[in-house]
Every structure is written in structure tokens, then in C-alpha cells.
Amino acid sequence: MQVDRAQIEHFLDIAIAEDIGEGDHTSLATLEPDQQGKAILIAKQDGILAGVKIAEIVFHKINSQLKFHTFKKDGEAIYNGDKIFEVRGNAIAILMAERLALNIVQRLSGIATQTREYVKKIEGLPTKILDTRKTTPGMRLLDKYAVKVGGGTNHRIGLYDMILIKDNHIDFAGGIEIAIDRVHRYLQQKNLSLKIEIEARSLEDVQRILKKGGVHCVLLDNFTPQQTREAVAMINGKFETESSGNITLQNVREYAECGVDYISIGALTHQIRSLDFSLKVSE
């Protein structure tokens, strides 16, 4: 996915207002207004780098005259002690931007690193690792950007760019067949062309979906590996298949070996450990 600059700018405006408010009184009190300085971001852990492009935008939003130089790019493997970027210019501006820039790089690098671990686990297989909507409110585009940097694939961005008929939709609608019919009627009325995915909770659900048709992908939710293999054999390429639910680094390859097209992992963005970095003042 391409990061939408306007949406990122809007997010950063909110984040800057939240952090700085009426001003960084500590820096304003302790430093001369025109004091110049240099700071270097250092990695303190191994991992996959993400968020440097966003960090550069942060520093330039605080002060457009700051000079920003990168040593490493998003998507690169980094190691403890690596220099990531250097920023030069007004010292107060550097300190004002520091925390927000670090928060973004740390979080996005954590997501990219964890995504890469899942991708490596299924190396050599055609299955793709998907993200979900389990993202930090306001940071969805950034979280999903980090998944792409880590080698994963973006699922839907929100509720507006595809149809995903989940268990609650099916239950409220009164059944699989009714839900599918209503979706097609709605799309026709609204003149929309959206991919349709539907959740199956059992092999019986898979049979009903196969009989009904009218979808692009079947979500096999909380299936065991054995049930997944059976479902994939039943579907036999008629629809794309996605596995989700209770899938971890320990069992992700087993699910991929069942032949599903996609495996969605909510933990990519909602159970992450940020990568550690430090911004150090340099002479």
C-alpha cells in the first residue's frame, strides 16, 4: 500500500498537538533559541526497520529547516548499534520532535519485525500473511504500512473497501444464504463492485457456501489444521481461502501447508513489542 501523505499529515498534526500543546517549556527554558545541534538515532535491537520516512516528516513539520540524513531505509534488516538517521539544525526543534518520531519508528519497526518472522515461517509456500483491522485507532495506515514493509499483505483497510460477512452478520441476517443475497442486492442498488468474503465456522458452513456461491473468498475461522485441509479440498479452488483464529508462530506453517491462500494474523498489529532505539546528541 502507498501511504497517503495527506492522511499522514493529518494524523501527525493531531499527534504533535497532543504532545507539544502550547510549547516545549523544558527545551525553551534550558536552550538558547538559536542553538544548533545534531542527533543520531541508534538501534538498540536487531530487527526490520520501518517508519523512517514518517520520522522525517515529523522533524520537518516541527522545523522545515532541519537537515535529515538516513543511513538505513525502511525494510532493511538492522542490528544493535546501527546508525539509522541523523538530524541537524535547531536544537529545540530536534527535542520537540524526538519523542513522536521515536514512538513511530519503534512501533512500526516492531510490527515489521514481527511480520517478517511470520513470513519467514512459511517461506517456500504460496500462502500470504495478512493483517487485520486490529490496529491502533488513528494509526491504521501506518500500522498496515509496517506490515507491508515486513513482507506481509494488507487485508481490507476498513469497513468501506470490501465486504466481509462475519459470524455476527450471518446470525443477525438469519443465515448464510440470506446474508449473501442481501449483499448482492445492496451492491447492485449502490452500484458498487467490492470483493465478497464470508466466514465459515464449520465444514457444514463450507458446504452451504459452496452450494450458494456468489463470494470470492471463504474465511475458515478457528478451524483445526485437519478441518482446514478438508475445507480446502472441498472448495477445490472455487473460491480463495483464508485461515484465521489461534494461529501463532508455532503453528502458522502447519496451516499454510493445508493449502490456504491467506492466513490473517491480528497479532501483527495488536500484540507487538516495539523495537528499541535511542536518539543521542552528537558533537
KEFIKOL-724186 format. One record per residue (C-alpha): residue number from 1; residue in one letter; x, y, z. Coordinates in pm, whole numbers, plus 32768, in hexadecimal, padded with zeros to 4 digits. Layout:
N
{site NUM,'a',{X,Y,Z}};
...
END
This chain:
283
{site 1,'m',{8000,8000,8000}};
{site 2,'q',{8068,8165,7FC4}};
{site 3,'v',{8062,8244,80F5}};
{site 4,'d',{7F75,8366,80B2}};
{site 5,'r',{803D,84A1,8100}};
{site 6,'a',{7F0B,8574,8150}};
{site 7,'q',{7E84,8476,8249}};
{site 8,'i',{7FD9,8450,82EC}};
{site 9,'e',{7FFA,85CB,8308}};
{site 10,'h',{7EA5,85DB,83AF}};
{site 11,'f',{7F04,84C9,84A6}};
{site 12,'l',{804F,8573,84F7}};
{site 13,'d',{7FA6,86C3,8530}};
{site 14,'i',{7ECE,861F,863C}};
{site 15,'a',{7FF7,8566,86D4}};
{site 16,'i',{80CC,86A2,86E0}};
{site 17,'a',{7FB4,876A,8783}};
{site 18,'e',{7F87,8653,8883}};
{site 19,'d',{80F8,864F,88DD}};
{site 20,'i',{8166,87B9,88C3}};
{site 21,'g',{802C,887D,8913}};
{site 22,'e',{808A,89EA,894A}};
{site 23,'g',{81FD,899D,8942}};
{site 24,'d',{8322,88CB,89BE}};
{site 25,'h',{8362,899A,8AF5}};
{site 26,'t',{848C,88C8,8B68}};
{site 27,'s',{854F,88F7,8A24}};
{site 28,'l',{84E7,8A64,8A09}};
{site 29,'a',{8560,8AA1,8B6D}};
{site 30,'t',{86AE,89EB,8B58}};
{site 31,'l',{8728,8A35,89F6}};
{site 32,'e',{8777,8B70,8933}};
{site 33,'p',{8674,8BB6,8822}};
{site 34,'d',{8773,8BA1,8708}};
{site 35,'q',{8846,8A87,8799}};
{site 36,'q',{88AC,8988,8691}};
{site 37,'g',{88E5,8815,86C3}};
{site 38,'k',{88F7,86B9,8631}};
{site 39,'a',{8857,8574,86A3}};
{site 40,'i',{8879,8411,8622}};
{site 41,'l',{877B,82F7,8644}};
{site 42,'i',{8823,81B4,86B2}};
{site 43,'a',{8786,8059,86A8}};
{site 44,'k',{8797,7F9D,87F2}};
{site 45,'q',{86FF,7E5A,876A}};
{site 46,'d',{870F,7D87,8631}};
{site 47,'g',{85DE,7D92,8552}};
{site 48,'i',{853A,7E1F,8418}};
{site 49,'l',{8533,7F98,83F8}};
{site 50,'a',{83EF,8053,83AE}};
{site 51,'g',{837B,81B7,83DF}};
{site 52,'v',{84AE,8281,837C}};
{site 53,'k',{83EB,8332,8269}};
{site 54,'i',{82E2,8396,8366}};
{site 55,'a',{83EA,8409,8461}};
{site 56,'e',{847A,84F2,835A}};
{site 57,'i',{8322,858D,8327}};
{site 58,'v',{8304,85C0,84A2}};
{site 59,'f',{844D,867E,84B9}};
{site 60,'h',{83FB,8756,838B}};
{site 61,'k',{829F,87A7,8410}};
{site 62,'i',{8342,882A,854D}};
{site 63,'n',{844C,88EB,848D}};
{site 64,'s',{846B,88DE,8314}};
{site 65,'q',{85D7,8952,8327}};
{site 66,'l',{8651,8817,83D9}};
{site 67,'k',{8742,8744,830E}};
{site 68,'f',{86E6,85D2,830E}};
{site 69,'h',{87D0,84C2,828E}};
{site 70,'t',{8784,834E,828F}};
{site 71,'f',{8884,8237,82B9}};
{site 72,'k',{8780,8120,82A5}};
{site 73,'k',{863A,8106,81E2}};
{site 74,'d',{84E6,8071,8234}};
{site 75,'g',{84E9,7EFA,81FA}};
{site 76,'e',{865A,7ECA,8244}};
{site 77,'a',{86D4,7DD8,834D}};
{site 78,'i',{8777,7E9B,8468}};
{site 79,'y',{8854,7E32,8588}};
{site 80,'n',{88A2,7EAE,86E5}};
{site 81,'g',{8983,7FDF,86C6}};
{site 82,'d',{8926,803A,8560}};
{site 83,'k',{88FE,81AA,850B}};
{site 84,'i',{87A3,81E3,847A}};
{site 85,'f',{8790,8356,8431}};
{site 86,'e',{882E,84A2,848B}};
{site 87,'v',{877C,85EE,84BB}};
{site 88,'r',{8827,8743,84CB}};
{site 89,'g',{87AA,88A0,8513}};
{site 90,'n',{86F3,895D,8622}};
{site 91,'a',{8723,889C,8766}};
{site 92,'i',{85D1,88F9,87F8}};
{site 93,'a',{8521,887C,86C0}};
{site 94,'i',{85E2,8733,86CE}};
{site 95,'l',{8576,86FA,8836}};
{site 96,'m',{840D,8757,87ED}};
{site 97,'a',{83F9,8653,86D8}};
{site 98,'e',{84C5,8546,8787}};
{site 99,'r',{83BC,8485,8848}};
{site 100,'l',{82B5,8478,8737}};
{site 101,'a',{83B3,840E,8631}};
{site 102,'l',{843D,82FD,8716}};
{site 103,'n',{82E4,827E,8773}};
{site 104,'i',{828F,8250,8605}};
{site 105,'v',{83D7,81AA,85A0}};
{site 106,'q',{83D2,80C5,86D0}};
{site 107,'r',{826C,8051,869C}};
{site 108,'l',{827C,8028,8522}};
{site 109,'s',{83C9,7F72,8537}};
{site 110,'g',{8330,7E87,8639}};
{site 111,'i',{8210,7E3A,854B}};
{site 112,'a',{82FA,7E0B,8421}};
{site 113,'t',{83DF,7D2A,84EC}};
{site 114,'q',{82C6,7C4B,8568}};
{site 115,'t',{822B,7C3A,840C}};
{site 116,'r',{8378,7BCC,837A}};
{site 117,'e',{8388,7AB2,847A}};
{site 118,'y',{8237,7A2B,8404}};
{site 119,'v',{8295,7A53,8296}};
{site 120,'k',{83D9,7992,82CD}};
{site 121,'k',{831D,7877,8377}};
{site 122,'i',{825B,782E,8236}};
{site 123,'e',{8379,786D,8146}};
{site 124,'g',{8360,7799,800C}};
{site 125,'l',{81E5,777A,801F}};
{site 126,'p',{80EF,784A,7F4E}};
{site 127,'t',{801F,78B5,807D}};
{site 128,'k',{8027,7A28,80D4}};
{site 129,'i',{8020,7AC3,822F}};
{site 130,'l',{7F06,7BC1,825C}};
{site 131,'d',{7ED0,7CD1,835D}};
{site 132,'t',{7D7B,7D2A,83F5}};
{site 133,'r',{7CBC,7E59,8476}};
{site 134,'k',{7D4D,7E20,85D2}};
{site 135,'t',{7E1D,7F5B,85BF}};
{site 136,'t',{7E56,8087,86A1}};
{site 137,'p',{7D3F,8187,8664}};
{site 138,'g',{7DC1,829F,858B}};
{site 139,'m',{7EF7,81DB,8525}};
{site 140,'r',{7E5F,80D8,843B}};
{site 141,'l',{7F0F,814F,8301}};
{site 142,'l',{805D,8156,83B5}};
{site 143,'d',{8028,8000,8454}};
{site 144,'k',{7FC9,7F69,8305}};
{site 145,'y',{80EE,8015,825B}};
{site 146,'a',{81D3,7F69,8356}};
{site 147,'v',{8136,7E17,8305}};
{site 148,'k',{8189,7E4D,8195}};
{site 149,'v',{82EC,7EB3,81F0}};
{site 150,'g',{830C,7D6B,82B0}};
{site 151,'g',{82A0,7CA1,8180}};
{site 152,'g',{8132,7C6F,81D9}};
{site 153,'t',{7FFD,7CBC,810B}};
{site 154,'n',{7EF0,7DB8,8165}};
{site 155,'h',{7D8C,7D3B,8191}};
{site 156,'r',{7C72,7E3A,817C}};
{site 157,'i',{7CCB,7F93,81FC}};
{site 158,'g',{7B78,7FCE,82A0}};
{site 159,'l',{7A09,7F7B,828C}};
{site 160,'y',{79E6,8033,8143}};
{site 161,'d',{7ACD,7F85,804D}};
{site 162,'m',{7A48,7E20,804A}};
{site 163,'i',{792D,7D46,80CB}};
{site 164,'l',{7986,7C5A,81E7}};
{site 165,'i',{7856,7B9D,8263}};
{site 166,'k',{78B4,7B2E,83C3}};
{site 167,'d',{7800,7A47,84B5}};
{site 168,'n',{7737,7B61,8555}};
{site 169,'h',{76C1,7BDE,8400}};
{site 170,'i',{764F,7A7E,83AA}};
{site 171,'d',{759A,7A52,84F5}};
{site 172,'f',{74EE,7BA6,84E5}};
{site 173,'a',{748A,7B6F,8379}};
{site 174,'g',{73FA,7A16,83BF}};
{site 175,'g',{74F0,7936,8309}};
{site 176,'i',{7606,7919,8209}};
{site 177,'e',{7526,7913,80D8}};
{site 178,'i',{7458,7A40,8144}};
{site 179,'a',{7592,7B08,8194}};
{site 180,'i',{762C,7AC2,803E}};
{site 181,'d',{74E9,7B1E,7F89}};
{site 182,'r',{74CD,7C64,804A}};
{site 183,'v',{7636,7CC0,7FFB}};
{site 184,'h',{7602,7C91,7E86}};
{site 185,'r',{74BF,7D58,7E90}};
{site 186,'y',{756B,7E71,7F50}};
{site 187,'l',{7696,7E7F,7E65}};
{site 188,'q',{75B1,7E8D,7D38}};
{site 189,'q',{74DE,7FA1,7DD2}};
{site 190,'k',{7612,806D,7E2D}};
{site 191,'n',{76C3,8021,7CE4}};
{site 192,'l',{77F2,7FA1,7DA1}};
{site 193,'s',{78F2,7E9E,7D38}};
{site 194,'l',{7990,7E10,7E74}};
{site 195,'k',{7A36,7CC5,7EC0}};
{site 196,'i',{7959,7BE4,7F98}};
{site 197,'e',{79E7,7B07,80AA}};
{site 198,'i',{7918,7A36,819A}};
{site 199,'e',{796E,7987,82DE}};
{site 200,'a',{793A,7812,830C}};
{site 201,'r',{792F,7784,846C}};
{site 202,'s',{7914,7616,8409}};
{site 203,'l',{7936,7529,82E5}};
{site 204,'e',{77BC,7532,82CB}};
{site 205,'d',{77D4,76AB,8295}};
{site 206,'v',{78D1,766D,8182}};
{site 207,'q',{77DE,7582,80D4}};
{site 208,'r',{76C7,7684,80E9}};
{site 209,'i',{77A9,7794,805C}};
{site 210,'l',{7816,76B2,7F3E}};
{site 211,'k',{76AC,7665,7EEC}};
{site 212,'k',{7645,77D3,7EFB}};
{site 213,'g',{7774,786D,7E4E}};
{site 214,'g',{778E,79E0,7E0C}};
{site 215,'v',{78C8,7A25,7ED8}};
{site 216,'h',{7A39,7A4F,7E8D}};
{site 217,'c',{7AD9,79C8,7FC9}};
{site 218,'v',{7A7F,78E7,80EF}};
{site 219,'l',{7B08,793B,8247}};
{site 220,'l',{7B4A,77FC,830A}};
{site 221,'d',{7B31,787B,846D}};
{site 222,'n',{7BBD,77B0,858D}};
{site 223,'f',{7BDC,7674,84BC}};
{site 224,'t',{7CD6,756C,8525}};
{site 225,'p',{7DE5,7514,8427}};
{site 226,'q',{7D29,73D3,83D2}};
{site 227,'q',{7BE3,748F,839D}};
{site 228,'t',{7C9E,7590,82CD}};
{site 229,'r',{7D29,7483,81E7}};
{site 230,'e',{7BCD,73F4,81BD}};
{site 231,'a',{7B38,754A,8174}};
{site 232,'v',{7C45,759F,8074}};
{site 233,'a',{7C06,7450,7FC6}};
{site 234,'m',{7A8D,7491,7FC3}};
{site 235,'i',{7AB6,75F0,7F35}};
{site 236,'n',{7BB1,756C,7E36}};
{site 237,'g',{7C12,76C1,7DAE}};
{site 238,'k',{7AAD,773D,7D77}};
{site 239,'f',{7AEA,7857,7E6F}};
{site 240,'e',{7C1E,78E4,7F15}};
{site 241,'t',{7C55,786E,807A}};
{site 242,'e',{7CCA,791E,81B5}};
{site 243,'s',{7D1B,788A,8308}};
{site 244,'s',{7CFB,794F,844B}};
{site 245,'g',{7CDF,7917,85C0}};
{site 246,'n',{7DDC,788B,86B8}};
{site 247,'i',{7EF4,788A,85B8}};
{site 248,'t',{804E,78C9,8648}};
{site 249,'l',{81B9,78BE,85DE}};
{site 250,'q',{81BE,7758,8659}};
{site 251,'n',{80A3,76D8,857C}};
{site 252,'v',{8093,77CF,8458}};
{site 253,'r',{8158,76EE,836C}};
{site 254,'e',{8074,75C7,83BA}};
{site 255,'y',{7F49,769A,834E}};
{site 256,'a',{7FFD,7718,8218}};
{site 257,'e',{804C,75B2,81B6}};
{site 258,'c',{7ED4,756F,81AE}};
{site 259,'g',{7EC8,7635,806A}};
{site 260,'v',{7E12,7772,80D4}};
{site 261,'d',{7E53,78AB,8007}};
{site 262,'y',{7E69,7994,8133}};
{site 263,'i',{7EA0,798B,82A9}};
{site 264,'s',{7E2C,7ABD,836C}};
{site 265,'i',{7EE4,7B10,84AE}};
{site 266,'g',{7E4E,7C19,8594}};
{site 267,'a',{7F83,7C0A,866F}};
{site 268,'l',{8050,7CB2,855E}};
{site 269,'t',{7FC6,7E00,85CF}};
{site 270,'h',{7F22,7DCF,8722}};
{site 271,'q',{801C,7CF4,87DD}};
{site 272,'i',{8166,7D91,877F}};
{site 273,'r',{82A1,7DE8,883B}};
{site 274,'s',{8335,7F30,87C7}};
{site 275,'l',{849E,7F26,8754}};
{site 276,'d',{8592,7FEA,8830}};
{site 277,'f',{8644,811E,87A9}};
{site 278,'s',{86F7,8244,8848}};
{site 279,'l',{8726,83A6,87C3}};
{site 280,'k',{8879,8420,8837}};
{site 281,'v',{8902,8583,8825}};
{site 282,'s',{8A42,8585,875C}};
{site 283,'e',{8B5F,867E,873D}};
END
